[in-house]
C-alpha cells in the first residue's frame, strides 16, 4: 500500500511541474526531457510515471479541474451562498488562473489523441453535477424567483463561468477579480437568482 501512495504522490509532484511549464510556454513547452530537467529527475524516472506527454497533460488538467470542484464543494458544505461558491470557480487568483490556463491548454489537444474526448466529457459532466447540487441547494433556500430545471440552470451557469474565464484569458488586465465577481453576480440575477434575504 505505501508504494501506491508514493507513486500517486510522485505523479502529483510531476503534474505541478507540468502545470508550471504550461503556464510559461504552453503545451509546446511540455516534453519528457523538459519535465525531467525541471523535476531534477532522469527521463527514465518520468517515463516510469507517465508514458507520454499527452498522459502528463491529461493527468495535470484533471488535477486542475478537480481542485476547482473541491473548492466549490468545500464552500457549499460550509453553507456559503451561490455566488460565493461559484467565486471559487473563477480564475481570480494566481493559482486558479494557472488551473484554468492548464485546463484551456488541454482543450486545444487534438481529439484524435487517445482519451481526449473522454477526458473532455468527464470534466464537463463532473462540473455540471456539482453545479446542479449548488442550484438545488439555492432553490431549496428560496434563492431563485422561479423553480426551473436545475440541470438547465446549472448548464447556463457553466456557460457564464466558462465565458468569464475565456474573457480573462484574452485580457487578464481587463478582468481583475472584482470585475469577474460583478459579472458573475449580474449573470446570476439574469438567471433568476434572488437571495431570500433580499426578498424578505
HELIX and SHEET records of a PDB file:
HELIX    1   1 UNK A    2  UNK A   25  1                                  24    
HELIX    2   2 UNK A   27  UNK A   29  5                                   3    
HELIX    3   3 UNK A   32  UNK A   39  1                                   8    
HELIX    4   4 UNK A   43  UNK A   49  1                                   7    
HELIX    5   5 UNK A   53  UNK A   77  1                                  25    
HELIX    6   6 UNK A   82  UNK A   87  1                                   6    
HELIX    7   7 UNK A   94  UNK A  107  1                                  14    
HELIX    8   8 UNK A  116  UNK A  140  1                                  25    
HELIX    9   9 UNK A  150  UNK A  170  1                                  21    
HELIX   10  10 UNK A  172  UNK A  174  5                                   3    
HELIX   11  11 UNK A  177  UNK A  190  1                                  14    
HELIX   12  12 UNK A  196  UNK A  199  1                                   4    
END                                                                             
